[in-house]
Amino acid sequence: MPKGAASSAPTFALADVVRAFKSTSTLAVNRSLGRAGPLWQRNYYEHVIRDVRELEASRDYVIHNPETVL
């Protein structure tokens, strides 16, 4: 693509991508389980993982958080 040329590909903010994922997955899960209502908590927490310790803590949270909710 020439320098300065406009791209024809759409761009999306992270919030748009997260919103679309939450919406699509909620519809699919609720349809699959024959239920209605929210699946996700409102908003999301964005954090830059800066080292291995933070990465491991985030992984542990993701793996074990569903156990505390259910």
N, C-alpha and C positions, 0 to 999 in steps of 0.2 A: 504494500500500500504506500503510495507516495506520502512524503512528509507533509503534515498539515491537512491531509485528506480526512474527511469525516468517516468514521466507521459505521457500517450499516448494522452491525451486531448490537442488540440492545444491552444496556448495562443495568444492573440491579444493585441496590444497597443490601448489605447484610440483613437488615431488618426485613426487607421485602422477601428475601429467600427464606428466612426463619418463619415469617408469617405464612408463606405458601406451604412450607413443609408441615407446620402445625395444623393448618386447615385441612390439607389433603390427608394426612395421617389420622386426624380425628374422625373425618368422615369414614375412612376405611375401617378403622377399629370399631367405631360405633355400629357401622353396618354389619360387620363380622360378628359382633357380640349381641346384636339386636337391642341396642340401648341408645340413649341420647344423652347429650350433655357434654360438658367440658372434659377434656382429657389432660390438657396441659395447664400449668399454672400461668398466670399472666406475666408478660414480659420475659426477659431472660437476663442473666448476669454475664456480662462480657468481661473476660480477664485474660491478660497476656501471661502465658506460662513462661516463667523466666529461668527455671532450672529443673533438674531431675526430681528434686524433692517435691516441687509443686506439681510436676507431671504425675508422679505417683499418687499424690493426694487427690488429684482430680480423677485419675483412673479409679481409685478406691471409691470415691464418692459416686461415680457413674455406675459402677458395678453393684454397690451395696445399697444405694438410695431406694430402688424399687422395693427392697425387702422391708424398709421402714414404713413405706406408704401402704403396702398391702397388708 
